[in-house]
Amino acid sequence: MELENEVAKVEREFMQENKMFTALDVGNELKKRGVNARQRFVSPIVREHFDESVLYSAHDYTRTLIPVREGRESAYLYFNQNDDPEQYAATNQRVLPWKPNKPVFEDKLYAVTIKVIVEGKEE
């Protein structure tokens, strides 16, 4: 499962539903679907897709900067050109927790290393 493809799926669905969204909305939707993607990787993909994709223009989507985090930062809002960006209801603009998927061997290696150190001190 390649992150860029998963991001594109969510973008496509949001546009087919005529939703207004930010890259954070895309990242949070991915997490709801079980794709543990860091937001710092999702945001540039969404921006790149907008810059390079005919998908956005085919759905008459554009973007504008909006204030987020009580005005301390800004984010791109993607929306249909016929919609009013002032109507965007921010879904509290909070990042859902990221849960990294560690391969099992890393956990076992960590446990073995701890055991060796502990046993080494006991001798």
SERO-4910 file (N, C-alpha, C, O; in steps of 0.05 Angstrom, whole numbers):
BEGIN
 pado doro    nc1    nc2    nc3   cac1   cac2   cac3    cc1    cc2    cc3    oc1    oc2    oc3
  Met    A     17    -23      0      0      0      0     18     25      0     31     31     20
  Glu    A     19     38    -22     35     62    -24     20     87    -15     -3     90    -22
  Leu    A     33    103      1     20    126     13      8    145     -8    -15    154     -5
  Glu    A     22    150    -29     13    168    -49    -14    159    -62    -31    175    -67
  Asn    A    -16    133    -66    -41    121    -77    -64    124    -57    -86    129    -65
  Glu    A    -58    119    -32    -79    121    -11    -89    150     -8   -113    155     -5
  Val    A    -70    169    -10    -77    197     -8    -95    204    -32   -116    217    -29
  Ala    A    -88    194    -56   -103    200    -80   -132    189    -78   -151    201    -87
  Lys    A   -135    165    -66   -161    153    -62   -179    171    -45   -202    177    -52
  Val    A   -168    181    -23   -183    198     -6   -190    225    -19   -213    234    -18
  Glu    A   -171    237    -33   -176    261    -47   -199    258    -68   -217    274    -69
  Arg    A   -197    236    -83   -217    230   -103   -245    228    -91   -264    239   -101
  Glu    A   -247    213    -69   -272    210    -55   -283    236    -45   -307    242    -47
  Phe    A   -265    252    -32   -274    278    -22   -285    296    -45   -305    309    -41
  Met    A   -271    295    -68   -280    312    -90   -306    301   -102   -323    317   -110
  Gln    A   -309    275   -103   -334    264   -114   -357    271    -96   -380    273   -105
  Glu    A   -352    274    -70   -373    281    -51   -375    312    -48   -391    322    -32
  Asn    A   -359    326    -64   -359    356    -64   -353    367    -37   -364    387    -28
  Lys    A   -334    354    -22   -326    363      4   -304    384      2   -287    383    -16
  Met    A   -304    402     21   -281    420     25   -263    405     44   -272    392     63
  Phe    A   -237    407     40   -218    393     57   -191    406     58   -183    421     40
  Thr    A   -176    399     79   -148    407     81   -132    381     80   -143    359     81
  Ala    A   -106    383     79    -89    360     79    -92    345    106    -89    321    107
  Leu    A    -97    360    127   -102    348    153   -127    330    153   -127    308    165
  Asp    A   -148    339    139   -172    322    136   -165    296    121   -175    275    128
  Val    A   -148    298    101   -140    275     86   -124    256    104   -129    232    105
  Gly    A   -105    267    119    -89    250    137   -106    237    159   -101    213    165
  Asn    A   -125    252    170   -142    240    190   -160    218    179   -165    198    192
  Glu    A   -169    222    155   -186    201    142   -169    176    137   -179    154    140
  Leu    A   -144    179    129   -126    156    125   -123    141    151   -125    116    151
  Lys    A   -120    155    173   -116    142    199   -142    127    207   -140    105    218
  Lys    A   -165    138    201   -190    125    207   -192     98    191   -205     79    200
  Arg    A   -179     98    168   -180     74    151   -157     54    158   -154     34    144
  Gly    A   -141     61    178   -120     43    186    -93     48    173    -75     32    176
  Val    A    -91     70    158    -65     76    145    -51     96    164    -59    119    166
  Asn    A    -30     86    177    -16    103    196      5    120    182     28    112    180
  Ala    A     -4    143    173     13    161    158     18    186    174      0    198    185
  Arg    A     43    194    176     50    219    190     41    242    173     43    242    148
  Gln    A     29    262    186     19    285    172     40    300    156     34    311    135
  Arg    A     65    300    166     86    314    151     92    301    125    105    313    108
  Phe    A     83    276    121     86    263     95     61    266     77     63    267     53
  Val    A     38    269     90     13    271     75     10    299     62      3    301     39
  Ser    A     16    319     77     12    347     68     27    353     41     14    364     23
  Pro    A     53    346     39     66    352     14     54    336    -10     55    345    -33
  Ile    A     44    312     -4     32    296    -26      7    310    -36      3    312    -61
  Val    A    -10    320    -18    -34    334    -26    -27    359    -42    -39    364    -63
  Arg    A     -8    374    -33      0    398    -48     11    391    -76      5    404    -95
  Glu    A     27    370    -77     38    361   -103     16    351   -121     16    358   -145
  His    A     -4    337   -111    -26    327   -127    -41    351   -138    -50    351   -162
  Phe    A    -45    372   -122    -60    395   -132    -44    409   -155    -56    416   -175
  Asp    A    -18    411   -151     -1    425   -171      1    409   -197      3    421   -219
  Glu    A      0    383   -195      5    366   -219    -20    352   -230    -19    341   -252
  Ser    A    -41    352   -215    -63    334   -222    -85    347   -238    -94    370   -233
  Val    A    -94    333   -259   -118    342   -273   -143    334   -258   -165    344   -264
  Leu    A   -140    317   -238   -163    309   -221   -175    333   -208   -200    335   -208
  Tyr    A   -159    350   -197   -170    374   -184   -184    392   -204   -206    402   -198
  Ser    A   -172    396   -227   -185    414   -247   -210    401   -258   -229    415   -265
  Ala    A   -210    374   -261   -234    360   -271   -258    364   -252   -280    363   -262
  His    A   -252    367   -227   -274    371   -207   -278    401   -201   -292    408   -182
  Asp    A   -264    418   -217   -266    447   -212   -257    455   -184   -269    473   -172
  Tyr    A   -237    442   -174   -227    449   -148   -204    469   -149   -188    469   -168
  Thr    A   -204    486   -129   -183    506   -126   -174    505    -97   -183    488    -82
  Arg    A   -157    523    -89   -148    523    -61   -143    552    -52   -137    570    -68
  Thr    A   -145    556    -26   -138    581    -14   -127    576     14   -134    556     27
  Leu    A   -111    595     24   -101    592     51   -122    601     71   -135    621     68
  Ile    A   -124    585     92   -143    592    114   -127    591    140   -107    577    143
  Pro    A   -136    607    160   -122    605    186   -131    580    201   -154    572    200
  Val    A   -111    568    214   -117    544    231   -102    548    258    -85    566    260
  Arg    A   -108    531    276    -96    532    303    -98    561    315    -79    573    322
  Glu    A   -123    569    316   -131    596    327   -115    618    314   -108    638    327
  Gly    A   -110    615    287    -97    636    272    -67    637    274    -54    654    261
  Arg    A    -55    618    288    -26    618    291    -12    606    266     11    612    262
  Glu    A    -27    591    250    -16    579    226    -37    580    204    -59    589    208
  Ser    A    -29    572    180    -47    571    158    -45    545    143    -24    531    145
  Ala    A    -66    537    130    -66    512    114    -82    517     89   -100    535     88
  Tyr    A    -77    501     69    -92    503     44   -119    489     48   -120    467     58
  Leu    A   -140    503     40   -166    491     39   -172    486      9   -171    504     -7
  Tyr    A   -179    461      3   -185    452    -24   -216    451    -27   -229    439    -10
  Phe    A   -227    464    -47   -256    466    -50   -264    471    -79   -248    480    -95
  Asn    A   -289    464    -84   -300    468   -111   -303    498   -115   -311    513    -97
  Gln    A   -296    507   -139   -297    536   -145   -324    549   -141   -326    573   -137
  Asn    A   -345    533   -142   -372    544   -137   -379    546   -108   -401    556   -101
  Asp    A   -362    536    -90   -368    536    -62   -355    560    -48   -336    572    -59
  Asp    A   -366    568    -25   -355    590    -10   -336    579     12   -346    565     30
  Pro    A   -311    584     10   -292    573     30   -298    582     59   -290    569     78
  Glu    A   -314    604     62   -322    613     88   -340    592    102   -344    593    126
  Gln    A   -352    575     86   -371    555     96   -357    530    107   -370    512    117
  Tyr    A   -330    529    104   -316    505    113   -318    503    143   -311    521    158
  Ala    A   -327    480    152   -329    475    181   -305    458    188   -305    433    183
  Ala    A   -286    470    200   -261    456    208   -268    434    227   -282    438    247
  Thr    A   -259    410    222   -264    387    239   -244    388    262   -229    369    266
  Asn    A   -244    410    276   -227    417    299   -197    418    292   -181    424    309
  Gln    A   -190    412    267   -163    414    257   -142    403    277   -121    415    282
  Arg    A   -148    380    288   -130    366    306   -121    340    292   -136    326    280
  Val    A    -95    335    295    -83    311    283    -91    287    299    -87    287    324
  Leu    A   -102    267    286   -107    242    301    -80    229    307    -61    232    293
  Pro    A    -79    213    329    -54    200    336    -43    182    315    -58    168    301
  Trp    A    -17    182    312     -3    165    294      7    141    309     19    144    330
  Lys    A      1    117    299     10     92    312     29     77    294     20     63    276
  Pro    A     55     80    298     73     67    279     71     37    282     67     26    303
  Asn    A     72     24    259     72     -5    258    100    -16    258    114    -13    238
  Lys    A    109    -27    280    136    -38    282    135    -67    274    118    -82    282
  Pro    A    155    -75    258    157   -104    252    162   -119    278    175   -109    296
  Val    A    152   -143    279    154   -160    303    184   -164    311    190   -164    334
  Phe    A    201   -167    291    229   -173    298    242   -150    313    260   -155    329
  Glu    A    233   -125    309    244   -103    325    237   -106    354    254   -102    372
  Asp    A    212   -113    360    203   -116    387    219   -139    400    227   -137    423
  Lys    A    222   -161    386    237   -184    397    266   -177    402    277   -184    423
  Leu    A    278   -163    383    306   -155    386    309   -137    410    328   -140    426
  Tyr    A    290   -118    414    291   -101    437    289   -117    463    304   -112    482
  Ala    A    270   -136    464    266   -152    488    291   -169    494    299   -172    517
  Val    A    303   -180    474    327   -197    477    350   -179    488    365   -187    505
  Thr    A    353   -155    477    375   -137    485    371   -130    514    390   -130    530
  Ile    A    347   -123    523    342   -116    551    348   -140    569    361   -137    590
  Lys    A    340   -164    561    345   -188    577    375   -193    581    384   -199    603
  Val    A    390   -189    560    419   -194    561    432   -174    579    449   -181    595
  Ile    A    424   -149    578    435   -128    595    429   -134    624    446   -132    641
  Val    A    404   -140    630    395   -146    657    410   -170    667    420   -170    690
  Glu    A    411   -192    652    425   -216    660    454   -211    664    467   -222    682
  Gly    A    466   -194    648    494   -187    650    501   -173    676    522   -178    688
  Lys    A    483   -156    686    487   -142    711    483   -160    735    496   -155    756
  Glu    A    467   -180    732    462   -198    754    485   -217    760    488   -226    783
  Glu    A    502   -222    741    524   -241    744    546   -230    762    565   -245    767
***
